[in-house]
Amino acid sequence: MTEPARDPGLQPERTRLAWRRTTLSATVAAILAAKTALHGGTSAAGVIACAACCALWLGFLLVANRRIRALAATDRPTALAPRQATGAVLCTVAIALCAAALVV
């Protein structure tokens, strides 16, 4: 008895779109952080926080692009590695903290 072929439906596409939306949100947060840091004059702390936001955004972008490519490569992509998941979460939380520090 053979198993029927796996029909993933739209799940891989929904996951790719979710990664793209999250990347867009991180981009907006990094841009707003840079705008806040450079608005009304620059300070050393503002520039450092802005640079940190940009570096964290690049880290998240790297993780997201790897995952998007992995999802598009096959019909049955591998599970997200714990290291990549941890990296994505840490970058997201750190971007939020840097942005909050700039606002306060």
N, CA, C and O atoms as CSV, one atom per row, in Angstrom:
chain,resi,resn,atom,element,x,y,z
A,1,MET,N,N,0.847,-1.175,0.000
A,1,MET,CA,C,0.000,0.000,0.000
A,1,MET,C,C,0.895,1.242,0.000
A,1,MET,O,O,1.760,1.395,0.862
A,2,THR,N,N,0.682,2.100,-0.950
A,2,THR,CA,C,1.504,3.302,-1.041
A,2,THR,C,C,0.759,4.485,-0.445
A,2,THR,O,O,-0.467,4.588,-0.504
A,3,GLU,N,N,1.550,5.363,0.125
A,3,GLU,CA,C,0.961,6.579,0.700
A,3,GLU,C,C,0.723,7.591,-0.409
A,3,GLU,O,O,1.519,7.690,-1.342
A,4,PRO,N,N,-0.368,8.342,-0.314
A,4,PRO,CA,C,-0.590,9.378,-1.329
A,4,PRO,C,C,0.477,10.467,-1.192
A,4,PRO,O,O,1.025,10.700,-0.115
A,5,ALA,N,N,0.746,11.114,-2.308
A,5,ALA,CA,C,1.731,12.203,-2.298
A,5,ALA,C,C,1.262,13.304,-1.362
A,5,ALA,O,O,0.070,13.594,-1.257
A,6,ARG,N,N,2.216,13.899,-0.696
A,6,ARG,CA,C,1.890,14.977,0.245
A,6,ARG,C,C,1.419,16.193,-0.537
A,6,ARG,O,O,2.065,16.612,-1.497
A,7,ASP,N,N,0.306,16.750,-0.127
A,7,ASP,CA,C,-0.218,17.976,-0.725
A,7,ASP,C,C,-0.118,19.080,0.316
A,7,ASP,O,O,-0.978,19.190,1.189
A,8,PRO,N,N,0.938,19.905,0.231
A,8,PRO,CA,C,1.110,20.939,1.254
A,8,PRO,C,C,0.108,22.074,1.135
A,8,PRO,O,O,0.010,22.914,2.030
A,9,GLY,N,N,-0.632,22.102,0.041
A,9,GLY,CA,C,-1.587,23.194,-0.125
A,9,GLY,C,C,-0.878,24.534,-0.197
A,9,GLY,O,O,0.163,24.662,-0.841
A,10,LEU,N,N,-1.437,25.517,0.458
A,10,LEU,CA,C,-0.851,26.859,0.431
A,10,LEU,C,C,0.022,27.159,1.650
A,10,LEU,O,O,0.505,28.280,1.806
A,11,GLN,N,N,0.224,26.168,2.506
A,11,GLN,CA,C,0.981,26.405,3.733
A,11,GLN,C,C,2.391,26.955,3.481
A,11,GLN,O,O,2.773,27.923,4.137
A,12,PRO,N,N,3.193,26.375,2.548
A,12,PRO,CA,C,4.522,26.951,2.325
A,12,PRO,C,C,4.468,28.399,1.844
A,12,PRO,O,O,5.295,29.219,2.242
A,13,GLU,N,N,3.501,28.711,0.993
A,13,GLU,CA,C,3.391,30.094,0.515
A,13,GLU,C,C,2.975,31.035,1.644
A,13,GLU,O,O,3.497,32.145,1.746
A,14,ARG,N,N,2.043,30.605,2.490
A,14,ARG,CA,C,1.638,31.435,3.628
A,14,ARG,C,C,2.821,31.688,4.560
A,14,ARG,O,O,2.983,32.787,5.089
A,15,THR,N,N,3.643,30.660,4.752
A,15,THR,CA,C,4.815,30.821,5.620
A,15,THR,C,C,5.815,31.796,5.001
A,15,THR,O,O,6.362,32.650,5.698
A,16,ARG,N,N,6.056,31.671,3.696
A,16,ARG,CA,C,6.964,32.618,3.023
A,16,ARG,C,C,6.440,34.044,3.152
A,16,ARG,O,O,7.202,34.970,3.432
A,17,LEU,N,N,5.134,34.217,2.946
A,17,LEU,CA,C,4.551,35.553,3.060
A,17,LEU,C,C,4.658,36.087,4.489
A,17,LEU,O,O,4.880,37.281,4.689
A,18,ALA,N,N,4.504,35.216,5.473
A,18,ALA,CA,C,4.651,35.651,6.866
A,18,ALA,C,C,6.080,36.124,7.135
A,18,ALA,O,O,6.282,37.132,7.813
A,19,TRP,N,N,7.068,35.405,6.610
A,19,TRP,CA,C,8.460,35.845,6.779
A,19,TRP,C,C,8.680,37.192,6.096
A,19,TRP,O,O,9.381,38.053,6.628
A,20,ARG,N,N,8.087,37.373,4.932
A,20,ARG,CA,C,8.248,38.660,4.234
A,20,ARG,C,C,7.581,39.803,4.999
A,20,ARG,O,O,8.135,40.898,5.088
A,21,ARG,N,N,6.397,39.549,5.548
A,21,ARG,CA,C,5.723,40.592,6.348
A,21,ARG,C,C,6.540,40.938,7.582
A,21,ARG,O,O,6.659,42.109,7.940
A,22,THR,N,N,7.099,39.935,8.229
A,22,THR,CA,C,7.902,40.186,9.416
A,22,THR,C,C,9.158,40.969,9.061
A,22,THR,O,O,9.575,41.854,9.807
A,23,THR,N,N,9.760,40.644,7.923
A,23,THR,CA,C,10.932,41.386,7.458
A,23,THR,C,C,10.564,42.836,7.166
A,23,THR,O,O,11.327,43.749,7.481
A,24,LEU,N,N,9.407,43.045,6.569
A,24,LEU,CA,C,8.947,44.415,6.304
A,24,LEU,C,C,8.733,45.179,7.609
A,24,LEU,O,O,9.088,46.353,7.708
A,25,SER,N,N,8.155,44.518,8.604
A,25,SER,CA,C,7.952,45.167,9.912
A,25,SER,C,C,9.279,45.536,10.557
A,25,SER,O,O,9.418,46.619,11.126
A,26,ALA,N,N,10.251,44.638,10.470
A,26,ALA,CA,C,11.574,44.930,11.029
A,26,ALA,C,C,12.234,46.085,10.281
A,26,ALA,O,O,12.930,46.901,10.885
A,27,THR,N,N,12.017,46.156,8.975
A,27,THR,CA,C,12.569,47.249,8.180
A,27,THR,C,C,11.963,48.583,8.605
A,27,THR,O,O,12.674,49.578,8.751
A,28,VAL,N,N,10.672,48.597,8.798
A,28,VAL,CA,C,10.007,49.827,9.235
A,28,VAL,C,C,10.517,50.249,10.608
A,28,VAL,O,O,10.771,51.431,10.838
A,29,ALA,N,N,10.668,49.289,11.526
A,29,ALA,CA,C,11.178,49.613,12.864
A,29,ALA,C,C,12.593,50.178,12.788
A,29,ALA,O,O,12.910,51.135,13.495
A,30,ALA,N,N,13.448,49.602,11.942
A,30,ALA,CA,C,14.820,50.096,11.810
A,30,ALA,C,C,14.840,51.497,11.193
A,30,ALA,O,O,15.627,52.347,11.611
A,31,ILE,N,N,13.986,51.737,10.209
A,31,ILE,CA,C,13.933,53.061,9.582
A,31,ILE,C,C,13.425,54.113,10.569
A,31,ILE,O,O,13.972,55.213,10.651
A,32,LEU,N,N,12.381,53.767,11.311
A,32,LEU,CA,C,11.869,54.709,12.307
A,32,LEU,C,C,12.891,54.968,13.412
A,32,LEU,O,O,12.992,56.087,13.916
A,33,ALA,N,N,13.642,53.946,13.786
A,33,ALA,CA,C,14.695,54.131,14.790
A,33,ALA,C,C,15.774,55.072,14.258
A,33,ALA,O,O,16.245,55.951,14.980
A,34,ALA,N,N,16.164,54.888,13.001
A,34,ALA,CA,C,17.169,55.778,12.410
A,34,ALA,C,C,16.646,57.208,12.318
A,34,ALA,O,O,17.376,58.160,12.595
A,35,LYS,N,N,15.397,57.354,11.935
A,35,LYS,CA,C,14.809,58.697,11.843
A,35,LYS,C,C,14.776,59.356,13.216
A,35,LYS,O,O,15.100,60.536,13.351
A,36,THR,N,N,14.385,58.596,14.229
A,36,THR,CA,C,14.327,59.137,15.586
A,36,THR,C,C,15.718,59.523,16.081
A,36,THR,O,O,15.894,60.561,16.718
A,37,ALA,N,N,16.699,58.680,15.783
A,37,ALA,CA,C,18.064,58.944,16.248
A,37,ALA,C,C,18.649,60.187,15.598
A,37,ALA,O,O,19.424,60.910,16.224
A,38,LEU,N,N,18.285,60.439,14.351
A,38,LEU,CA,C,18.890,61.556,13.619
A,38,LEU,C,C,18.033,62.814,13.615
A,38,LEU,O,O,18.455,63.842,13.087
A,39,HIS,N,N,16.835,62.752,14.194
A,39,HIS,CA,C,15.930,63.890,14.216
A,39,HIS,C,C,16.376,64.897,15.278
A,39,HIS,O,O,16.619,64.532,16.428
A,40,GLY,N,N,16.480,66.142,14.885
A,40,GLY,CA,C,16.792,67.205,15.833
A,40,GLY,C,C,18.214,67.181,16.359
A,40,GLY,O,O,18.455,67.604,17.490
A,41,GLY,N,N,19.147,66.705,15.583
A,41,GLY,CA,C,20.539,66.647,16.024
A,41,GLY,C,C,20.921,65.229,16.422
A,41,GLY,O,O,20.076,64.403,16.767
A,42,THR,N,N,22.191,64.986,16.362
A,42,THR,CA,C,22.665,63.640,16.678
A,42,THR,C,C,23.411,63.638,18.001
A,42,THR,O,O,24.075,64.605,18.374
A,43,SER,N,N,23.278,62.532,18.687
A,43,SER,CA,C,24.051,62.322,19.909
A,43,SER,C,C,24.776,60.990,19.756
A,43,SER,O,O,24.401,60.163,18.924
A,44,ALA,N,N,25.798,60.791,20.549
A,44,ALA,CA,C,26.572,59.551,20.468
A,44,ALA,C,C,25.692,58.341,20.789
A,44,ALA,O,O,25.772,57.311,20.118
A,45,ALA,N,N,24.857,58.473,21.816
A,45,ALA,CA,C,23.979,57.354,22.191
A,45,ALA,C,C,22.968,57.056,21.088
A,45,ALA,O,O,22.667,55.893,20.820
A,46,GLY,N,N,22.449,58.092,20.455
A,46,GLY,CA,C,21.493,57.903,19.374
A,46,GLY,C,C,22.109,57.220,18.174
A,46,GLY,O,O,21.496,56.342,17.568
A,47,VAL,N,N,23.316,57.620,17.831
A,47,VAL,CA,C,24.008,57.010,16.693
A,47,VAL,C,C,24.330,55.548,16.989
A,47,VAL,O,O,24.199,54.694,16.111
A,48,ILE,N,N,24.752,55.254,18.221
A,48,ILE,CA,C,25.066,53.870,18.601
A,48,ILE,C,C,23.803,53.006,18.561
A,48,ILE,O,O,23.830,51.885,18.055
A,49,ALA,N,N,22.708,53.528,19.091
A,49,ALA,CA,C,21.448,52.780,19.069
A,49,ALA,C,C,20.961,52.578,17.639
A,49,ALA,O,O,20.441,51.514,17.303
A,50,CYS,N,N,21.128,53.590,16.801
A,50,CYS,CA,C,20.736,53.483,15.400
A,50,CYS,C,C,21.586,52.429,14.688
A,50,CYS,O,O,21.061,51.614,13.930
A,51,ALA,N,N,22.876,52.447,14.930
A,51,ALA,CA,C,23.768,51.455,14.322
A,51,ALA,C,C,23.422,50.048,14.801
A,51,ALA,O,O,23.465,49.096,14.022
A,52,ALA,N,N,23.078,49.918,16.083
A,52,ALA,CA,C,22.683,48.611,16.611
A,52,ALA,C,C,21.402,48.123,15.948
A,52,ALA,O,O,21.297,46.950,15.590
A,53,CYS,N,N,20.430,49.013,15.782
A,53,CYS,CA,C,19.177,48.639,15.111
A,53,CYS,C,C,19.446,48.175,13.680
A,53,CYS,O,O,18.880,47.181,13.226
A,54,CYS,N,N,20.298,48.890,12.988
A,54,CYS,CA,C,20.606,48.524,11.605
A,54,CYS,C,C,21.337,47.182,11.526
A,54,CYS,O,O,21.046,46.368,10.649
A,55,ALA,N,N,22.273,46.952,12.428
A,55,ALA,CA,C,22.986,45.670,12.448
A,55,ALA,C,C,22.044,44.517,12.788
A,55,ALA,O,O,22.125,43.445,12.188
A,56,LEU,N,N,21.163,44.740,13.738
A,56,LEU,CA,C,20.191,43.708,14.091
A,56,LEU,C,C,19.222,43.452,12.949
A,56,LEU,O,O,18.827,42.311,12.707
A,57,TRP,N,N,18.843,44.497,12.257
A,57,TRP,CA,C,17.963,44.339,11.099
A,57,TRP,C,C,18.641,43.489,10.031
A,57,TRP,O,O,18.015,42.610,9.439
A,58,LEU,N,N,19.923,43.753,9.788
A,58,LEU,CA,C,20.651,42.947,8.803
A,58,LEU,C,C,20.727,41.483,9.229
A,58,LEU,O,O,20.616,40.585,8.393
A,59,GLY,N,N,20.917,41.241,10.523
A,59,GLY,CA,C,20.933,39.867,11.028
A,59,GLY,C,C,19.599,39.183,10.811
A,59,GLY,O,O,19.551,38.034,10.371
A,60,PHE,N,N,18.511,39.882,11.117
A,60,PHE,CA,C,17.189,39.302,10.906
A,60,PHE,C,C,16.934,39.071,9.424
A,60,PHE,O,O,16.365,38.049,9.043
A,61,LEU,N,N,17.350,40.009,8.591
A,61,LEU,CA,C,17.174,39.875,7.150
A,61,LEU,C,C,17.893,38.635,6.628
A,61,LEU,O,O,17.367,37.932,5.766
A,62,LEU,N,N,19.073,38.367,7.135
A,62,LEU,CA,C,19.826,37.184,6.739
A,62,LEU,C,C,19.072,35.903,7.102
A,62,LEU,O,O,18.939,35.006,6.269
A,63,VAL,N,N,18.584,35.816,8.330
A,63,VAL,CA,C,17.832,34.634,8.768
A,63,VAL,C,C,16.559,34.481,7.937
A,63,VAL,O,O,16.240,33.377,7.497
A,64,ALA,N,N,15.840,35.562,7.723
A,64,ALA,CA,C,14.576,35.503,6.978
A,64,ALA,C,C,14.806,35.087,5.535
A,64,ALA,O,O,14.060,34.267,5.001
A,65,ASN,N,N,15.830,35.642,4.896
A,65,ASN,CA,C,16.089,35.281,3.501
A,65,ASN,C,C,16.495,33.821,3.363
A,65,ASN,O,O,16.097,33.156,2.406
A,66,ARG,N,N,17.273,33.320,4.295
A,66,ARG,CA,C,17.630,31.894,4.265
A,66,ARG,C,C,16.382,31.032,4.382
A,66,ARG,O,O,16.241,30.037,3.672
A,67,ARG,N,N,15.484,31.411,5.273
A,67,ARG,CA,C,14.270,30.618,5.463
A,67,ARG,C,C,13.348,30.708,4.249
A,67,ARG,O,O,12.762,29.705,3.842
A,68,ILE,N,N,13.217,31.886,3.675
A,68,ILE,CA,C,12.381,32.056,2.492
A,68,ILE,C,C,12.922,31.205,1.338
A,68,ILE,O,O,12.151,30.559,0.628
A,69,ARG,N,N,14.249,31.204,1.150
A,69,ARG,CA,C,14.845,30.383,0.102
A,69,ARG,C,C,14.637,28.895,0.377
A,69,ARG,O,O,14.374,28.121,-0.543
A,70,ALA,N,N,14.756,28.496,1.641
A,70,ALA,CA,C,14.554,27.085,1.988
A,70,ALA,C,C,13.112,26.665,1.735
A,70,ALA,O,O,12.871,25.544,1.285
A,71,LEU,N,N,12.165,27.526,2.011
A,71,LEU,CA,C,10.757,27.212,1.773
A,71,LEU,C,C,10.443,27.128,0.292
A,71,LEU,O,O,9.587,26.342,-0.115
A,72,ALA,N,N,11.120,27.923,-0.518
A,72,ALA,CA,C,10.851,27.939,-1.954
A,72,ALA,C,C,11.585,26.818,-2.690
A,72,ALA,O,O,11.216,26.481,-3.815
A,73,ALA,N,N,12.609,26.241,-2.080
A,73,ALA,CA,C,13.450,25.260,-2.767
A,73,ALA,C,C,12.771,23.909,-2.972
A,73,ALA,O,O,12.977,23.274,-4.006
A,74,THR,N,N,11.976,23.463,-2.024
A,74,THR,CA,C,11.384,22.131,-2.135
A,74,THR,C,C,9.923,22.159,-1.718
A,74,THR,O,O,9.442,23.123,-1.122
A,75,ASP,N,N,9.240,21.083,-2.044
A,75,ASP,CA,C,7.850,20.956,-1.605
A,75,ASP,C,C,7.766,20.602,-0.130
A,75,ASP,O,O,6.759,20.868,0.525
A,76,ARG,N,N,8.826,20.001,0.386
A,76,ARG,CA,C,8.832,19.573,1.782
A,76,ARG,C,C,10.076,20.153,2.474
A,76,ARG,O,O,11.076,19.455,2.644
A,77,PRO,N,N,10.010,21.420,2.869
A,77,PRO,CA,C,11.186,22.048,3.482
A,77,PRO,C,C,11.466,21.470,4.869
A,77,PRO,O,O,10.577,20.948,5.541
A,78,THR,N,N,12.711,21.581,5.263
A,78,THR,CA,C,13.095,21.114,6.592
A,78,THR,C,C,12.568,22.083,7.641
A,78,THR,O,O,12.233,23.228,7.339
A,79,ALA,N,N,12.504,21.611,8.852
A,79,ALA,CA,C,12.053,22.462,9.959
A,79,ALA,C,C,13.088,23.556,10.208
A,79,ALA,O,O,14.273,23.392,9.921
A,80,LEU,N,N,12.619,24.654,10.739
A,80,LEU,CA,C,13.501,25.762,11.081
A,80,LEU,C,C,14.447,25.312,12.179
A,80,LEU,O,O,14.017,24.806,13.216
A,81,ALA,N,N,15.736,25.499,11.944
A,81,ALA,CA,C,16.742,25.085,12.922
A,81,ALA,C,C,16.603,25.926,14.184
A,81,ALA,O,O,16.311,27.119,14.101
A,82,PRO,N,N,16.809,25.317,15.360
A,82,PRO,CA,C,16.703,26.084,16.605
A,82,PRO,C,C,17.633,27.300,16.637
A,82,PRO,O,O,17.284,28.340,17.195
A,83,ARG,N,N,18.799,27.163,16.046
A,83,ARG,CA,C,19.748,28.284,16.015
A,83,ARG,C,C,19.181,29.455,15.221
A,83,ARG,O,O,19.304,30.608,15.635
A,84,GLN,N,N,18.556,29.160,14.073
A,84,GLN,CA,C,17.958,30.224,13.262
A,84,GLN,C,C,16.748,30.836,13.965
A,84,GLN,O,O,16.550,32.051,13.929
A,85,ALA,N,N,15.950,30.000,14.596
A,85,ALA,CA,C,14.784,30.511,15.321
A,85,ALA,C,C,15.222,31.418,16.462
A,85,ALA,O,O,14.643,32.483,16.677
A,86,THR,N,N,16.238,30.995,17.186
A,86,THR,CA,C,16.760,31.806,18.288
A,86,THR,C,C,17.313,33.125,17.762
A,86,THR,O,O,17.077,34.178,18.353
A,87,GLY,N,N,18.041,33.071,16.660
A,87,GLY,CA,C,18.586,34.290,16.062
A,87,GLY,C,C,17.500,35.260,15.645
A,87,GLY,O,O,17.609,36.465,15.875
A,88,ALA,N,N,16.446,34.733,15.027
A,88,ALA,CA,C,15.336,35.598,14.596
A,88,ALA,C,C,14.646,36.246,15.790
A,88,ALA,O,O,14.333,37.437,15.762
A,89,VAL,N,N,14.411,35.460,16.838
A,89,VAL,CA,C,13.746,35.998,18.034
A,89,VAL,C,C,14.620,37.044,18.712
A,89,VAL,O,O,14.138,38.114,19.084
A,90,LEU,N,N,15.904,36.739,18.874
A,90,LEU,CA,C,16.802,37.694,19.532
A,90,LEU,C,C,16.925,38.994,18.738
A,90,LEU,O,O,16.923,40.077,19.323
A,91,CYS,N,N,17.030,38.899,17.432
A,91,CYS,CA,C,17.104,40.115,16.613
A,91,CYS,C,C,15.826,40.938,16.733
A,91,CYS,O,O,15.879,42.162,16.849
A,92,THR,N,N,14.692,40.269,16.707
A,92,THR,CA,C,13.414,40.984,16.801
A,92,THR,C,C,13.263,41.693,18.139
A,92,THR,O,O,12.872,42.859,18.189
A,93,VAL,N,N,13.569,40.994,19.213
A,93,VAL,CA,C,13.453,41.592,20.549
A,93,VAL,C,C,14.464,42.725,20.715
A,93,VAL,O,O,14.140,43.772,21.275
A,94,ALA,N,N,15.676,42.517,20.232
A,94,ALA,CA,C,16.707,43.554,20.365
A,94,ALA,C,C,16.362,44.794,19.542
A,94,ALA,O,O,16.612,45.914,19.987
A,95,ILE,N,N,15.793,44.613,18.353
A,95,ILE,CA,C,15.374,45.777,17.553
A,95,ILE,C,C,14.313,46.558,18.313
A,95,ILE,O,O,14.352,47.788,18.359
A,96,ALA,N,N,13.370,45.848,18.905
A,96,ALA,CA,C,12.312,46.514,19.686
A,96,ALA,C,C,12.907,47.274,20.866
A,96,ALA,O,O,12.489,48.396,21.152
A,97,LEU,N,N,13.871,46.679,21.547
A,97,LEU,CA,C,14.495,47.346,22.691
A,97,LEU,C,C,15.291,48.586,22.260
A,97,LEU,O,O,15.239,49.623,22.922
A,98,CYS,N,N,16.019,48.471,21.158
A,98,CYS,CA,C,16.774,49.634,20.658
A,98,CYS,C,C,15.820,50.752,20.244
A,98,CYS,O,O,16.054,51.923,20.547
A,99,ALA,N,N,14.756,50.387,19.559
A,99,ALA,CA,C,13.784,51.400,19.149
A,99,ALA,C,C,13.131,52.058,20.353
A,99,ALA,O,O,12.905,53.268,20.360
A,100,ALA,N,N,12.826,51.258,21.375
A,100,ALA,CA,C,12.228,51.820,22.594
A,100,ALA,C,C,13.206,52.746,23.298
A,100,ALA,O,O,12.813,53.786,23.826
A,101,ALA,N,N,14.468,52.374,23.305
A,101,ALA,CA,C,15.491,53.223,23.933
A,101,ALA,C,C,15.608,54.553,23.217
A,101,ALA,O,O,15.864,55.575,23.853
A,102,LEU,N,N,15.426,54.558,21.916
A,102,LEU,CA,C,15.509,55.808,21.161
A,102,LEU,C,C,14.315,56.712,21.418
A,102,LEU,O,O,14.441,57.937,21.404
A,103,VAL,N,N,13.166,56.112,21.652
A,103,VAL,CA,C,11.958,56.892,21.873
A,103,VAL,C,C,11.979,57.551,23.256
A,103,VAL,O,O,11.524,58.684,23.412
A,104,VAL,N,N,12.494,56.857,24.233
A,104,VAL,CA,C,12.500,57.361,25.614
A,104,VAL,C,C,13.500,58.434,25.803
A,104,VAL,O,O,13.634,58.966,26.905
